[in-house]
């Protein structure tokens, strides 16, 4: 599995996941959610990569939304925020 991240602007990223099939996702990470989840201790790109690793342990890349705000992960996986806080 390969995760590639490209910054579109300060808060928006394109994430390509290459596994059995390749998917591309547009993800928004605001400074507020970045700070809330990590205390700013890791970059948005690192947070995004670890968030996708988290998601891929739970579902195939073809099931991940094509476009979403990072904080929506907690609505699907209640342990996400707790897990993210350990990635400092």
CORGI-V862816 format. One line per field, one symbol per residue. ss: DSSP state (H for helix, E for strand, L for the rest). phi: phi as a letter, one per 40 degrees, with the letter a starting at -180 (. if undefined). psi: psi as a letter, one per 20 degrees, with the letter a starting at -180 (. if undefined). Layout:
# CORGI-V862816
ss->???
phi->???
psi->???
This chain:
# CORGI-V862816
ss->LEEEEEELLLLEEEEEEELLLEEEEEEELLHHHHHHHHLLLLLHHHHHHHHHHHHHLLLLHHHLLLEEEHHHHHHHLLLHHHHHLLLL
phi->.bbbbbccadbbbbbbbbbcbcbbbbbbbcdccccccbggcbccccdccccccdcccbacdcccdcaacdccdcccbccccccccccc
psi->qppppppgahipqppppochqpqpppppoqhghggghijjiqrhggggghghgggiihqqhiipqhprqhihhhhhohjgggghiik.
